[in-house]
Amino acid sequence: MDNLKGESKHDLAVELLEQAKEWGLTPKYPLLDAWYASPKVLKTVIHWGWHFVTRKPT
């Protein structure tokens, strides 16, 4: 995905998760790289009733 709009990687991750949800994918535990474990991404996942697997970013 090209970042031409100046969006952050976290914004793009939320967009990808939203697209997956629109396709009917409902993962119970999305696996997220630590670089994407931002409050914005995690709050989105929790809001949808999903859980997540990640590690704390260092």
Summary of the structure (lengths in Angstrom):
residues: 58
radius of gyration: 11.4
end to end distance: 25.1
largest distance: 32.9
contacts: 125
relative contact order: 0.21
helix: 45%
strand: 3%
